[in-house]
Amino acid sequence: MRVVVFGAGAVGGLFGALLSRAHHEVLLVAREPDVVAIRRDGLVIEGDTQGTFELPAVDALTDGMETDALLLTVKAPDVRAAGEQVARRLRPIPPILALQNGLGIERELIEGLDAGEGEVLPGTITRGVNSVPATRLAPGRIRHAGHGEVLIDTPDLPGAKRSAAMFLGLLGSAGIPIRQVPELTREIWRKVVINAAVNPVTADHGIPNGQLAREPWRGQAERLLREAQGVALSQGYEFSDDELEEDLWRVVRATARNRSSMLQDLERGHTTEIEFISGALLRLADKHGLSLPLTRRAYERIRARGRVP
């Protein structure tokens, strides 16, 4: 298949490499430093996947490109702009698998596609939840840092069912674990709660995920977890204490060598996803009269250090 990976940073670059290894025709859309490095030296992957992958890379889509599928792997703050570019350059819009962290991603993408005067049909957007860890070490160089999977919904509409089946086959053919779940929104909330505990602490202290198992970071992460759990409950998503504890430490163990995406963004001077994780939780908490003092403190510390959208 012809596949565009829009956002060839850590996860996007890794998935693009795996898809190319499975003999798909892959085009990477990346930031200029990555494009230069990939064109010069290839895309270098180390860790659980190893190799140098010769892939075409561009810093923007151009008119007339043809593709069968698009993996959208830009960070949440860049989704709207990416959606507009996709709608203006790719006609018709191909099925899009959106793999961002946080809440409100579909709304951001639809607004971007609308701004680009694209037609959004059932099956245009497939929302995914990704837990495959990857770290961008340098332009064009990525570490595959542990085990994870991609979750997608189990839709009812024919167009959406076709797109889901296509992405199941596409990622599966590349050895990327992917499965359907009956209620993806619950899994989105589960990941938001875990991210709200992991990402701000690792980013604030500059530590890999595995360090969260030690104090004082362990206690900080657990307290943030409980605040996020309360917001999830206010939205109708109930998770038991034991369930979330198990999820948190399973993720920390599986991604122990990984540097969270929020930490990677701070280190590169990029806009973080804090608005779509902790910021989104705070806005919902305000509507329900919930107090999240630790989440607010973490949110303000990350915003003070990073670029603000």
Secondary structure, 3 states (H helix, E strand, C coil): CEEEEECCCHHHHHHHHHHHHCCCEEEEECCHHHHHHHHHHCEEEEECCCEEECCCEECCCCCCCCCCEEEECCCHHHHHHHHHHHHHHCCCCCCEEECCCCCCHHHHHHHHHHHCCCCCCCCCEEEEEECCCEEEEECCEEEECCCCCEEECCCCCHHHHHHHHHHHHHHHHCCCCEEECCCHHHHHHHHHHHHHHHHHHHHHHCCCHHHHHCCCHHHHHHHHHHHHHHHHHHCCCCCCHHHHHHHHHHHHHHCCCCCCHHHHHHHHCCECCHHHCHHHHHHHHHHCCCCCHHHHHHHHHHHHHCECC
